[in-house]
Amino acid sequence: MKKIDLSPIFTFIKRHRLLLFSFLLSSLFLLFCSKSSPLYPMNDWVDVNCYMTIGKGMLHGKVPYVDLYEQKGPVLYFIYAIVALFSNRSFFGQYLLEVITFGLFLYYSGKLAGLYLGKGSLYVYPVLAGLACIVCTTAAFTHGGSVEQLSLFMFLYALYSILNACHENRGLTDKEALVNGIFIGAVFWIKYTMVGFYVGVMLFVLIWYAGWIRNARALLRTLCKILLGFGIVTAVVFAYFLVNRALDDLYTCYFYNNIFLYPTESELTLMENVKQMFNAAMDRNEVFPLFLFFGLSYLLINAKERPRDLLLVAMSFYILMITTYMGKGYVYYALVFAGFTIFGLVAVAAALRAMLASKLFRGIQIHPGLHRNLVTGLLCVYFLLLANMTSTNTYLMDYDKQDLPQYKFADTMHLTHVNPTILNFGFLDGGFYFAADSMPVCPFFCTFNVAAPDMWQTQYNYISSGKVDFVITRRKRLEEYNCNSSKYELVQTADMMFENYNYTYYLYRLKDAA
């Protein structure tokens, strides 16, 4: 019998163990903590359902901002069109997207930790498990699938690639500059308020090349590669909207409406508002301030040896804070700062390593292999169990699909309509289009936070004219709105907990269809 040579497999695992470990952690933690996981009946978060609706709409030839209104950037919808292409009746595609992006976030966090703890250090793996637990259980993680969560790996790539180059006393390679440029373009065309991180990064690059590298030609080459990467993404966006004759809609919806029509109640100055919003975010995400403090202290202690590290982190952090909290400050916004917590975990690991090397523990002998497998394994299990117990999402695993208003209403609608048309009215997309497998017919397929022109009037016209088969409201009955609802009758109600509130949902049916 011919012996099977498994050495290539073991060689591959050994060479890529950090990447494989990162994706293993990502899949396990998100399996329990993200509502997109197969363990959950659905992801009922309104934001994710908006993205899914737009993505599915694009597969049906609908153009974002023209046929279906939404507030985020076009690259996000391109991504969700791909997700919907492979998984339009479940959130499994969304789960895979989260696993990939979160896995890359952990991978680059591990590479970054290795710069301080040593490449291949035994401490990197428990640090990543702790990082996964912190991020997945913080209040800012919300339901799973936020654009902040999906973008974290791009931030960490920038931090790692630049700090690695600094530690090696070189500039960015052409590949590193190009990839960072592509990621800047992606973030800008997903949610441009997050690009404050890259404003800080680019300012650092200018200071870095001017003060340390002192090579104008190298700086120009690096900037050109970064601009090339940004231009590639931007060219794709412009080409799509140019072909669809919707460049004006892109500008109006993504830039003008978000900048000038997004409601703000605060009368504070910009910096006062930023400070207030950031402090409130840290109060709601108690673990973040702790590890941000540890990380900052660690970088300050080592600032004499590595001043560029502190400068990069400080500039990218503070400018990101300003652009993030220029207006409103929803709880999930704080997740953009999750990448900086790796420095706090590195500080804890470094302190632990120093303690274990002290005289107090010098007599304890642990075999390195046993240390790696046993301690890392036990800590990973501990952090995974802790995440399962402390995640705010796990309550939804106790429900079946048929317990949820989305699927209850879908069953009712399908009793009389094979392909029901729906208007999700008065609140953001609650997942009713998804559950009923229905494509919106109204451009304002739900009610958004931004005061978009004609949004309410368009929805009122659809209701008063009876242009949809069903209207769904939340908390308020249809009769309580300032519209003519005489063509519709209430046929079902359902209650469900969402973000710590018990909501009542109302299903209205067009009377002629009864």
N, C-alpha and C positions, 0 to 999 in steps of 0.2 A: 504494500500500500504506500503510495507516494505521500511523503510528509509535506504538509502545508506550511509554507513559510509566512509566519505572521509578523516578522520583523518590520516590514514596511509600515504596517498598521501602527505598531508600537512606536516606531520612529516618528510617524505623523502626529500621533497623540502627544508624544514628548515635545515635539517642536512647536505644536500649537496648543499646548495645554492651557495657557491663559485664556485664549480665545474660546476654546471648548468649555472651559470652566465658567466663563462669563455667560455664554449662551445657556448653559445648564441652569445657572442661578436665575437668569432672566426668565426662562420658561417656567421654573418652579414657583418663584415669587409672584409672577403675574398670573399663574394658574389659580392662586388663592386670592390675590389682592386686586386684580383687574376684573371689572364686570364684563369685559370682552372675552373672558376665559370660557372654555366649554363647560365649566362647572356651574356657570350662571345661566339662567333662562334667556337673558338678553342684556345688553348694555342700555339702560334706560336714561343715560345722560343726554340732555337735550343737545349739547354741542356736537357730540359724536354722531348723533342721529341727523343733525343738519348736514354734516360732512358726507355721511352715507347717502343721504337723499340727493345731494348735488352730484356725487360720484355716479350714482345710478342714472341720474338724469342725463349726464354727459354721454353715457352709453346709449341713450335713446335720442341722441342728437341735440339735446338742449345745451345752451351756452350759459355758463355762469354769468350773473349780473344782468343778463338780457332776458332769458326765459325763466331763470330761477335766481332769486335774489339771495345773497348771503354777504357776510361782513369780512371773512378772512381772505387770504391771498390765493391766487390761482394755482400755484404749485401744490398747495394742499389738496385742491380738487383734482388735479392731475393724479396725485397719489391715490386718492380715494376712488377714482375711476378704475384704476388698476385693481384696487382691493375689491371693488364691486364686480369686476370682471371675473374674478376667481371665487368670490364668495358673496353672492347678493341675497341669499336667504338665511344667512347665519352671520355671526360675528367672528367666525373662525379666522377669516382673512384679516380682520382688524386685530385679533389676538396675535397672529403671526407678524403683522407689522409692528406691533408693540414689542414682541419678543426680539425681533431683529434690531430695532432702534435702541431698546433698553440694553440688549446684550452688547452692542457696540459702545454704549455709554459706559458700561461696567468694564469693558475691555480697555478702552482708552484711560479710564480711571485707574485701572490696574497698572497700565504702562506708566502713568504719571506717578503713582505711588512707588513704582520700582526705581524712579529717579532718586528718591530720598531713602528708601529702605534697602535698595540694592536689587538689581535685576535678578529675578528668580528667587527672591527672598521668601522665606516661609510665611512671613507676616502679610504678604500681599493678599493671599487668598481669604483669610478671615476678615481682613479689611473690606474686601469686596462684598462678602456676605453681610457685614454690618451696614455697608453703604446701601445695599439692596433693601435691607429691612427698614432703614431710616427713610429712604425715598418712598417706598411703597406704603408706608403706614402714616406718613405725615398728612395733615389736613389738606395740603396743597395738591396731593395726588388725586383727590376727589374720587372719581369713578373709574378712571383709567382711560387713556387715549387723548389727553389734552395735547395741543400743539406744543406746549412747553415740554411735555414728556417726550414727544417725538423728536424734538430738536436738541435735546441734551447732548447727544453723542457728537454733534457738530461743534458745540462749545468745547467739549473735552478734547476733541481732536486739535482744536486751535491751541488750547493750553498745553497739551502734551507736545505737539510738534514744535512750538516756539520754545518752551522750557528745555526740551531735549536738545535743541540747537544751541541754546544759551549754555547749557552744561557742557556741551562738546566744543564750545568756543568757535562756532561757525554761524553762517546765516542760514536762512531757509533754502532748501533745495527747490528746483523748479517744480517738482511734483508736489511738494508740501505747499508751496505758494499757490499753485493751480487748484489743488483740492480745497484749500481754505477759501479761495475766491469763489469756487462753485458753492461751497457751504454758505458763504455770505449772501450770494444770490438766492439760494434756496430759502434762507431765513427771512431775507427781505421780502420775498414774494410769498411767504407763508403768513408772517405777522411782523410787520416792519417795526413795531415798538420793541421787539427783542433785538434789533440790530444795534442797539446801544452797546451791547457786549462787544461787537466788532468795531464800533467807533473807538472804544478804549483800546482794543487790540491794535488797531491801525495806528493810533497815536503812539502806542508803545513801540511798534515797529519802526516808526520814524525816529524816535529817541534812541532806540537800540542801535540802529544802523549809523546814526549820526555820532553817538557818544562812545560806542564800543567797537563796532566793525569799521567805521570810518571809510566806507567805500561807496562813493556816489553811484558808480556804475552798477554795483551789486544791488543797491537800493532800487535803482530804476528798473533793473531786470525783475526783481521781486515784485515791485508794484505792477509792472506790466503783466506778469503771470497772474497776479491776484485779480486785476481788472479783466483779464481774458476769461478767467473762471466765472466771474460775476457776469460778464457779457454773454457767455454761453447760455446761462440760465435765462437771462433777460431776453435774449434773442428768441428763445423757444416761446416764452410768454407772449412777446410782441407778435411773433409769427402766427400764433394761434388766434389771437384776438384781431389781428389784421385780416386774416383769411375770413373770419366770421364777422367782419365789419363792426367790431365792438370795442375799439380802442377808447372811444369816449366813455363807454359804460365802465370799462376797467378803471379809468381815472376817476370818474364820478363816484362809483360805489366803493372802491378800495381806498382811495385817498380822500377825496373831498368829503364824502358823507361821514367817514370815520373821524376825520379831523374836526369838522365844523358842526356836525349834526349829532354827535354822540352826547347824550345828556350828562351834565355835571351839576351837582347841587352845591359844591363847595365854593365859598367865596375867598378861600385862602390863596396866597401867592403860590407860584409853581413849587418852590422849594419847601414851603410850609406843607403843601399838599403831599409832596413826595415823602417828607419826613413822617407825616401822620399816617399815610397809607402803608409805608414800609414798617413802621412800628406796630401797626395793627396786624400786619401780615406775620410778623415775627411772634407776636403774642399768640396767634392762632396756630403757629407751627413751632411749638416750644423747643424741639430738638435742634432746629436749624441754628438759632442764635448761639447755642452752646458750642456746636462744632465749628461755626464760623469764628467764634472767639478763640477756640483752641487753634484753629488754622492760622488766624491772623497772628496770634502770639508766637506760634512756631516760626512763621516767616519773619517776624520781627527779630526773634532771637538769632536767626541765621542771616539777617539782612546784611551784616558786614561781609559775610562770605559770599552771599548770593543776593545782591541788591536788586537785580533785575526780576527775580521771582516775585518779590513783594510789589515792585512797581507794576508789573503786568497784572497781577491779581487785583490790586487796588484800583487801577484805572478801569479795567474791564468791569469790575463789580460796581463801582459807584456810578459810572455812566449808564450801565444797564439798569440800575435802580432808578435813575432819573427818567429814562425813557419808558420804563415799565409802569411807573406810577404818576405819569403826567396827568392822567384823568382818573377814571375809576380804579378800584383795586379789588377785584374778585379774589376769593381765597386761592384759586388755582394759579393765579399769576405768580405766586411765590415759588413755584416749582422751578422757575428759571435759575434760582440761586442754588439748586441742589448740587450742581457740579462743584461748587466751591467747598462743600462739606468734606470732600476727599482730603483736603489739607488738614482738617481737624482730626480725621481718622488716622492720617499719617502721624500726626503729633501724638495721639494716644498710643499707636503702635511703637513709635520711637521711644516713648517714655517707658512702655512695658518692656521693650527689649533692653533698655538701659537698666531697668530694675532687675530683670532676670540675670543680667550679667554682673550684678553687684555681689558683694561678699555674702550677703544674706542667702542667695540662691546658688552660690558657686558649687556647693557640694552635690546639687541635684544633677544627675546625668540622664539625659533623655536622648534616645537614638533619633537622629535627624529624620529618618524615614517614618518612624513611629510618630514623631512630633507632627510631621506634615499630614499624615493620614488620619491620626486619631484626633488631635486637637482641632485641625481644620474641619474634619467631618462633624465632630460634636458641636462646634460653634455654628456651622452651617445649619445643622438640624435645629439647634436652639433658636437661631435668628429666624428660621422658617416658621417654627412653631409660634414664636413671638409675633411675627407678622400676621399669621393666621388669626391669632387671638386679639390683636389690637387694630387690625384693619377695619375701617368704617364701612367697608363694602360687603363683608361676608354675610350679613343678614339676608341678602338677596338670594343666597344659595339655598335657603330654606323654602323658596317658592318654586313652583312649577310654572311653565308658560301660561297655563290656563288660569293661574291665580292672578295674573297681571291684567290691568285694564286694557293694555294694548291688544292682547290676544282675545280677551273677552269681547271687546268691541269688534275685532276682526271677524270673529265667529258670527256675531250678529249681522254685520254688514254682508257677509257672504251668503247669508240665508236668502237674501233678496237680490243680490248683485254679484255677478261673476267678477267683474272688474270695477269695484266701487271707486268713485271719485270723492276725495276728502279735502276739507279745509281744516287744518290745525289752527284754531283761532284763539287769540288772546295770550298765547305763550309760545315759547320756542318749541321746535320739533320734538315731540314727546315719544317718538318711535312708532306712532300709529300708521304712518305710511309704510314703514318697514314691516310691521307685523301683518298688515293687510296686503302687502306686496302691491301697493298702489303708487302710481306716478302722479305727482301734483299737476294740476291744470292751471292753478293760479300762480303767477310769478312770485307773489309774496305768500309762499306756501305755509308760513307760520308768522307769528308776530315777533319782530326783532326788537332788541333794546335800542338800536339806533333809530332816530326819528327820520326815517327815509321818506322822501316826498311821495305822496299818494299811497303810502302803504295801507293806512287805515281805510281810506276811501275806496281803494281797489278791493279790499276784503269785504267792506260793506256792500259794494255793488254785486259781488259774487253771491253774497247771502240774500240780499233783497231780490235779486233776479233768479235765484234758485239754480245757479250754474254748477253746483256740486251736489252729489247725492247725500253726503253726510257732512256735518259740522261738529267738531269736537272742541269743547272748552274745558278749562280747569279752574276750580274755585268759584268762578262766577257763571251763572246761567246765561244762556244766549240772550234772554230777554232783558238782562241788566245792561247790555251794551247799547250804545246809541245808534242802532241800526234797525231796519225793518226785518224782523225774523218771523213774520207771519207764515211764510211758506214752509217752516220746519216745525217738527214736533219732537219732544223728548221721548226717546225710546229705551234708554238705559243709563244707569249711573254705576260708578265703581269707585272704590276708595283704595288708596295706596300710599305708603310712606315714600317720600322722596326728599332727600337732604334734610332729614329731621322734622319734616312737616308732613302731616297727614292730609293729602289732597283728595278732593272729590272731583272726579272727571264726569263730564256729561256728553252723551252721544245723541245728536239730533239727526233726524232723517227727513228728507224732502217728502212732504205730504203726498204729492202726486205719485210717489213711488211706493207708498204703503200698500 
